[in-house]
């Protein structure tokens, strides 16, 4: 059995040496976000009266519970910090963990490096074991950074340590599931799609349970973190549950890796049809064929999210009417507007994420040499690049409209007021321009330097931080203004900023023109 894991330590050192920059950035960024939230909470709610008001308003909102999870001990700084980190922690950390798990496993195999390594004195299970240990070390560093930072920010040391351990074990558990997904899938792209689908499904299930205040046990692993209650009468079983689940998933990944062929997977890649329709022979047809699976996944996911949150509108209205101070605390005239704004924020983030992934797919097609094959025909660079961008923009806008329409329908069904449908659609359409700006910014990077197309994810991340934590982090106006969604206005609570929308539309056109002009003249990455 020992020979099966021969070389594990060497591979761990290799992962750390080759990926230390990315690992440091992820750990430092995630820990800094958690600590900054704690610092901001201490400044925003310094007195017990402030925290009691928070617990009676934000802590009692079904929409906030759907986003952040259930809140406990909200009269303490630590409890509010854990509640405010909720959305970013419950959804952001699993995505980061999934990315790292696939990077150190399936992506290494896709690149052919695993085959080269296992040709030497390296055991069959050493790669998956090394990937798991690398994740453990990464999240252990995150736990230490969070615990030290939160304690330095003035939170109780014991609660800070327990909360940091909960976040780290939750991320490690998600990373272990990512290893299973990587072993089951045949290529990294499939693993990312499957893993993201599982992550969003788990988050949606928890949002429904917490938003409707159902039994906590129904929330699944995503709801265990709140039940830790690190800053109050804490329970240790969530830590043990996450650790046990991570170990079980790691063992399952090893079993799959031991039985499958190198380069294979349990989910085979289906071959396409032998013949295609004529419209797929165009540049836009190619883009549609390639982007269709991702589009359908994002559209279904955002639609399901909007339907689930829209169904809470009736309950939220009743709760707010019984607590008028909640409206004043949120600064809104109608509780439905708050729910619409919060739900469409995630819808816009999802649409922007699809846009970035679409341009990254174009960059991968170029790096693989397939773009050169297309351009060796009568297809011009302008038609290919512009056609791809047109389809990506159309599909991204469609995802946002689907989310807005589903939200409006669910709210109309829940409250009996069909005016919510038009309100949701108008709010969604106002956010299309900011989404297209994110797409255009990513497109210009792809046109100039395709290997750096992933920079678009930084903009998506900042849009998320501003949308979720701007007030908590006390971000200055210039920093908030870097988010296109913030520039558009907090619709439908506020009217859309027409001048900003026109300016962003013009900016998107300029960025697209710059990207296209550079793509037409530069060398291809391959082919």
C-alpha positions in Angstrom: 0.0 0.0 0.0 2.9 2.4 0.7 4.0 2.1 -2.9 0.7 3.4 -4.0 1.5 6.8 -2.3 5.2 6.9 -3.2 6.2 10.5 -4.2 3.3 12.2 -2.5 5.5 14.5 -0.4 7.5 15.4 -3.5 4.4 16.3 -5.4 3.1 18.5 -2.6 6.4 20.4 -2.6 6.1 20.8 -6.4 2.5 22.1 -6.1 3.6 24.6 -3.4 6.6 25.7 -5.3 4.9 26.2 -8.6 1.6 27.6 -7.3 2.6 29.5 -4.2 1.8 32.9 -5.8 -1.8 31.9 -6.6 -2.2 30.1 -3.3 -0.9 33.1 -1.4 -3.2 35.4 -3.3 -6.3 33.3 -2.7 -5.5 32.8 1.0 -4.6 36.4 1.7 -7.6 37.8 -0.3 -10.1 35.6 1.4 -8.7 36.1 4.9 -8.5 39.9 4.3 -12.1 40.0 3.3 -13.2 38.2 6.5 -11.0 40.4 8.7 -12.0 43.6 7.0 -15.6 42.7 7.6 -14.9 42.2 11.3 -13.2 45.6 11.4 -16.1 47.3 9.6 -18.7 45.7 11.9 -16.8 47.0 15.0 -17.0 50.5 13.6 -20.6 50.4 12.4 -22.1 48.8 15.5 -20.0 49.9 18.5 -22.8 49.8 21.1 -25.2 47.2 22.3 -28.1 49.3 21.2 -26.8 49.5 17.7 -26.4 45.7 17.6 -29.9 45.2 19.0 -31.3 47.4 16.2 -29.4 45.3 13.7 -30.7 42.1 15.1 -34.3 43.4 14.9 -34.0 44.6 11.3 -31.4 42.9 9.1 -31.3 39.9 11.3 -35.1 39.4 11.0 -35.2 39.7 7.2 -36.0 36.5 5.3 -34.2 37.8 2.2 -31.0 38.5 4.3 -31.3 35.0 5.8 -31.6 33.5 2.3 -28.4 35.3 1.3 -26.3 35.0 4.4 -27.7 32.0 6.2 -29.3 32.1 9.7 -28.0 34.6 12.1 -27.1 33.8 15.7 -25.8 35.9 18.5 -26.5 39.1 16.5 -26.1 41.3 19.5 -22.4 40.5 19.5 -19.7 41.8 17.1 -18.7 38.3 16.2 -22.2 37.1 15.5 -22.8 40.1 13.1 -19.4 39.5 11.5 -20.3 35.8 10.8 -23.7 36.9 9.4 -22.3 39.5 7.1 -19.6 37.2 5.8 -22.3 34.7 5.1 -22.9 35.2 1.3 -19.2 35.5 0.4 -18.3 32.6 2.7 -21.1 30.2 1.8 -20.7 30.7 -2.0 -17.3 32.3 -2.5 -15.2 29.9 -0.5 -16.6 26.7 -2.2 -15.9 28.2 -5.7 -12.3 29.0 -4.7 -11.9 25.5 -3.2 -13.4 23.9 -6.3 -11.0 25.9 -8.5 -7.9 24.9 -6.5 -9.0 21.2 -6.3 -9.4 21.0 -10.1 -6.2 23.0 -10.7 -4.0 20.5 -8.8 -5.7 17.4 -10.1 -7.6 17.3 -13.4 -5.9 20.3 -15.0 -2.5 18.7 -14.3 -3.8 15.5 -16.0 -5.2 17.4 -19.0 -1.9 19.1 -19.5 -0.1 15.7 -19.6 2.0 16.4 -16.6 0.4 13.7 -14.5 1.3 11.1 -17.1 4.9 12.2 -17.1 5.1 12.2 -13.3 3.5 8.8 -12.9 5.9 7.3 -15.4 8.6 7.6 -12.8 8.8 6.3 -9.2 5.5 7.8 -8.2 2.5 5.8 -6.9 -0.8 5.6 -8.6 -2.6 7.6 -5.9 0.2 10.0 -5.2 -1.3 12.8 -7.4 -4.7 12.8 -5.8 -3.2 12.5 -2.3 -0.8 15.4 -3.0 -3.7 17.5 -4.3 -5.6 16.8 -1.1 -2.7 17.6 1.2 -2.0 20.8 -0.7 -5.6 21.9 -0.1 -5.3 21.0 3.6 -2.2 23.2 3.9 -3.8 26.0 2.0 -6.9 26.1 4.2 -4.9 25.7 7.3 -3.0 28.8 6.5 -6.3 30.5 5.8 -7.6 29.5 9.3 -4.5 30.9 11.0 -4.7 34.2 9.1 -8.4 34.6 9.9 -8.1 33.7 13.5 -5.2 36.1 14.1 -6.8 38.9 12.1 -10.2 38.7 13.8 -8.6 38.6 17.2 -6.5 41.6 16.4 -9.7 43.3 15.2 -11.0 43.0 18.8 -13.2 39.9 18.5 -12.9 37.2 21.2 -10.0 34.9 20.6 -11.9 31.8 21.2 -14.8 32.7 18.9 -12.4 33.9 16.3 -10.6 30.6 16.3 -13.7 28.6 16.2 -15.2 30.7 13.4 -12.0 30.5 11.4 -11.8 26.8 11.9 -15.4 26.5 10.7 -14.7 28.4 7.5 -11.5 26.5 6.8 -13.1 23.1 7.3 -16.1 24.1 5.2 -13.7 25.1 2.4 -11.7 21.9 2.8 -14.8 19.9 2.6 -15.9 21.6 -0.6 -12.3 21.1 -2.0 -12.5 17.4 -1.3 -15.8 17.3 -3.2 -14.0 19.1 -5.9 -11.4 16.3 -6.0 -14.2 13.8 -6.5 -15.7 15.8 -9.3 -12.3 16.1 -10.9 -11.8 12.3 -10.8 -15.3 11.6 -12.1 -15.1 14.0 -15.0 -12.9 13.4 -18.1 -11.7 17.0 -18.5 -11.3 20.1 -16.4 -14.0 22.0 -18.2 -16.6 19.3 -17.3 -15.4 19.2 -13.8 -15.8 23.0 -13.4 -19.3 22.8 -14.7 -20.4 19.9 -12.6 -18.8 21.3 -9.5 -20.3 24.7 -10.0 -23.7 23.2 -10.5 -23.4 21.2 -7.2 -22.3 24.4 -5.4 -25.2 26.5 -6.7 -27.7 23.7 -5.9 -26.5 23.4 -2.3 -26.6 27.2 -1.9 -30.1 27.3 -3.4 -31.4 24.5 -1.1 -30.0 26.3 2.0 -31.4 29.7 0.8 -34.9 28.1 0.5 -34.7 26.5 4.0 -33.3 29.6 5.7 -35.4 32.1 3.9 -38.6 30.2 4.9 -37.3 29.3 8.4 -37.7 25.6 7.9 -36.0 23.0 10.0 -32.2 23.6 10.1 -31.4 20.0 9.4 -32.9 20.4 5.9 -30.3 23.0 4.9 -27.6 20.4 4.4 -23.8 20.9 4.8 -24.1 24.5 3.6 -26.2 25.3 6.7 -23.9 23.6 9.2 -21.6 26.6 9.4 -24.3 28.8 11.0 -25.1 26.1 13.5 -21.5 26.3 14.8 -22.5 29.5 16.6 -18.8 30.3 17.3 -19.4 33.5 19.3 -22.1 32.2 21.6 -23.2 28.9 22.9 -21.2 27.1 20.3 -21.5 23.5 19.1 -18.6 21.4 18.0 -20.4 18.9 15.8 -20.3 21.0 12.6 -16.5 21.0 12.8 -16.5 17.2 13.1 -19.1 16.9 10.4 -17.0 18.9 7.9 -13.8 17.1 8.8 -15.5 13.7 8.4 -17.2 14.7 5.2 -13.9 16.0 3.8 -12.1 12.8 4.7 -14.9 10.6 3.2 -14.8 12.6 -0.1 -11.0 12.4 -0.2 -11.2 8.6 0.2 -13.9 8.4 -2.5 -11.7 10.5 -4.9 -8.8 8.1 -4.2 -11.0 5.0 -5.0 -12.1 6.5 -8.3 -8.6 7.5 -9.2 -7.4 3.9 -8.4 -10.0 2.3 -10.7 -10.2 4.6 -13.7 -7.7 4.9 -16.5 -5.3 7.8 -16.6 -6.9 10.5 -18.7 -10.3 9.0 -18.3 -13.3 9.5 -16.1 -16.7 8.1 -15.1 -18.5 10.8 -17.1 -17.5 10.3 -20.7 -17.5 13.1 -23.2 -20.3 12.5 -25.7 -19.4 12.9 -29.3 -21.3 15.4 -31.3 -23.6 14.6 -34.3 -21.9 13.5 -37.4 -23.5 16.2 -39.4 -24.5 19.7 -38.4 -27.1 22.2 -39.7 -26.0 24.9 -42.1 -26.3 27.7 -39.6 -23.7 26.1 -37.4 -21.1 26.7 -40.2 -21.0 30.4 -39.4 -19.0 32.3 -36.9 -22.1 33.0 -34.7 -23.2 29.4 -35.2 -19.8 28.1 -33.9 -20.1 30.4 -30.9 -23.6 29.2 -30.1 -22.6 25.6 -30.4 -19.7 26.0 -28.1 -21.3 28.3 -25.5 -24.7 26.6 -25.4 -24.1 24.2 -22.5 -22.7 26.9 -20.2 -25.6 29.2 -21.2 -28.2 26.7 -20.4 -26.6 25.9 -17.1 -26.4 29.6 -16.0 -29.9 30.4 -17.3 -31.4 27.5 -15.4 -29.4 28.2 -12.2 -30.3 32.0 -12.2 -33.9 31.2 -13.0 -34.2 28.7 -10.2 -32.5 31.2 -7.8 -35.0 33.9 -8.8 -38.0 31.7 -8.5 -36.9 30.6 -5.0 -36.3 34.1 -3.7 -39.4 35.5 -5.4 -41.5 33.0 -3.5 -40.3 34.7 -0.3 -41.9 38.1 -1.2 -45.2 37.4 0.5 -43.7 36.3 3.8 -41.2 39.2 3.7 -43.9 41.7 3.2 -45.9 40.4 6.2 -42.7 40.5 8.4 -41.8 44.0 7.4 -45.3 45.3 7.9 -45.2 43.9 11.4 -41.8 45.7 11.9 -41.9 49.2 10.3 -38.4 49.9 11.6 -37.0 47.4 9.2 -38.0 49.6 6.2 -36.4 52.6 7.7 -33.2 50.6 8.4 -32.9 49.4 4.8 -34.0 52.8 3.4 -36.7 51.5 1.1 -40.3 52.3 0.6 -41.4 48.8 -0.4 -40.0 45.6 1.0 -40.4 43.9 -2.4 -37.9 46.4 -3.9 -35.2 45.2 -1.5 -35.8 41.6 -2.4 -35.7 42.4 -6.1 -32.4 44.4 -5.7 -30.8 41.6 -3.7 -31.9 38.8 -6.1 -31.0 40.6 -9.3 -27.6 41.4 -7.9 -26.7 37.7 -8.0 -28.5 37.4 -11.4 -26.2 40.2 -12.8 -23.2 38.6 -11.2 -24.1 35.3 -12.8 -24.6 36.9 -16.3 -21.3 38.7 -16.0 -19.6 35.4 -15.0 -21.0 33.7 -18.0 -19.6 36.6 -20.2 -16.1 36.2 -18.7 -16.2 32.4 -19.1 -17.3 32.9 -22.7 -14.3 35.0 -23.5 -12.0 32.6 -21.6 -13.4 29.8 -23.8 -12.4 31.8 -26.9 -8.9 32.2 -25.4 -8.7 28.4 -24.8 -9.8 27.7 -28.3 -7.1 29.9 -29.6 -4.4 28.4 -27.4 -5.5 24.9 -28.5 -5.0 25.9 -32.2 -8.7 25.4 -33.1 -9.2 29.1 -33.9 -6.4 28.9 -36.4 -8.2 26.1 -38.2 -11.3 28.1 -38.5 -9.4 31.1 -39.7 -7.6 29.0 -42.4 -11.0 29.0 -44.2 -12.7 32.0 -45.7 -13.8 33.2 -42.3 -12.1 36.5 -41.4 -10.8 37.5 -38.0 -13.3 40.3 -37.8 -16.3 38.0 -38.4 -15.0 35.3 -36.0 -14.2 37.6 -33.1 -17.2 39.9 -33.5 -19.5 37.0 -34.0 -18.3 35.3 -30.9 -18.6 38.5 -28.9 -22.1 39.2 -30.2 -23.4 35.7 -29.2 -21.7 36.0 -25.8 -23.4 39.4 -25.2 -26.8 38.2 -26.3 -26.6 35.1 -24.1 -25.4 37.1 -21.1 -28.2 39.5 -21.5 -30.7 36.6 -21.9 -29.5 35.1 -18.6 -30.2 38.3 -16.8 -33.6 38.8 -18.4 -34.5 35.1 -17.5 -33.6 35.8 -13.9 -35.6 39.1 -13.8 -38.6 37.4 -15.5 -38.5 34.4 -13.1 -38.3 36.7 -10.1 -41.2 38.9 -11.3 -43.4 35.8 -12.0 -42.6 34.3 -8.5 -43.3 37.6 -6.8 -46.5 38.1 -8.7 -47.6 34.5 -7.7 -46.6 35.0 -4.1 -48.3 38.4 -3.6 -51.0 38.4 -6.3 -49.7 41.7 -7.8 -48.7 41.3 -11.4 -47.0 44.7 -11.4 -44.0 42.9 -9.9 -43.4 41.3 -13.3 -42.9 44.6 -15.1 -40.8 45.9 -12.1 -38.5 43.0 -12.2 -38.0 43.1 -16.0 -37.3 46.9 -15.9 -34.8 46.4 -13.2 -33.1 43.5 -15.0 -32.9 45.4 -18.3 -31.3 48.4 -16.5 -28.5 46.0 -15.4 -27.8 44.7 -18.9 -25.4 47.5 -19.7 -23.2 47.0 -16.7 -23.0 43.3 -17.5 -22.0 44.1 -21.1 -19.3 46.5 -19.7 -17.7 43.6 -17.8 -17.9 41.4 -21.0 -16.3 44.2 -23.1 -13.5 44.7 -20.5 -12.8 41.0 -20.7 -13.0 41.0 -24.5 -10.4 43.7 -24.9 -8.0 41.7 -22.7 -8.6 38.7 -24.9 -8.0 40.7 -28.0 -4.8 42.1 -26.7 -3.3 39.3 -24.6 -5.4 36.1 -24.6 -3.3 34.5 -21.8 -4.5 37.2 -19.4 -8.2 36.9 -20.2 -8.8 35.6 -16.6 -8.3 39.1 -15.4 -12.0 39.5 -16.1 -12.7 37.5 -13.0 -11.1 40.2 -10.9 -13.8 42.6 -12.1 -16.5 40.1 -11.4 -15.1 39.6 -7.9 -15.0 43.4 -7.2 -18.6 43.8 -8.4 -19.6 41.1 -5.9 -17.7 42.7 -3.0 -19.2 46.1 -3.7 -22.7 44.7 -4.1 -22.6 42.7 -0.9 -20.1 44.3 1.5 -19.7 47.9 0.4 -21.4 49.3 3.5 -19.8 46.8 5.9 -16.3 47.5 4.6 -17.0 51.2 4.4 -15.6 51.4 0.9 -15.0 55.0 -0.4 -17.1 56.2 -3.3 -14.3 56.0 -5.8 -13.8 52.3 -5.0 -17.5 51.6 -5.3 -17.5 53.5 -8.6 -15.2 50.9 -10.1 -18.2 48.5 -10.1 -20.3 48.9 -13.2 -23.4 47.7 -11.2 -22.9 50.4 -8.6 -22.7 53.0 -11.4 -26.1 51.9 -12.8 -27.9 52.5 -9.5 -29.5 50.3 -6.9 -32.5 49.4 -9.0 -35.5 49.2 -8.4 -35.0 50.9 -5.0 -33.5 53.9 -6.9 -34.1 55.0 -10.5 -31.5 53.8 -13.0 -28.7 56.4 -13.6 -29.3 57.2 -17.2 -26.2 59.2 -17.7 -24.0 56.5 -16.3 -25.8 53.9 -18.5 -25.1 55.9 -21.6 -21.5 56.5 -20.6 -20.9 52.8 -19.9 -22.5 51.9 -23.2 -20.1 54.2 -25.0 -17.2 52.7 -22.9 -18.2 49.2 -23.9 -18.2 50.2 -27.6 -14.7 51.7 -27.3 -13.4 48.6 -25.5 -14.8 46.3 -28.1 -13.3 48.4 -30.9 -9.9 48.3 -29.2 -10.0 44.6 -28.7 -11.1 43.9 -32.3 -8.4 46.2 -33.8 -5.7 44.4 -31.8 -7.0 40.9 -32.5 -7.0 41.6 -36.3 -3.2 42.5 -36.2 -1.6 40.3 -33.6 -0.3 36.8 -34.0 -2.4 33.9 -32.8 -1.4 32.2 -29.6 -1.2 28.9 -31.5 -1.6 27.7 -35.1 
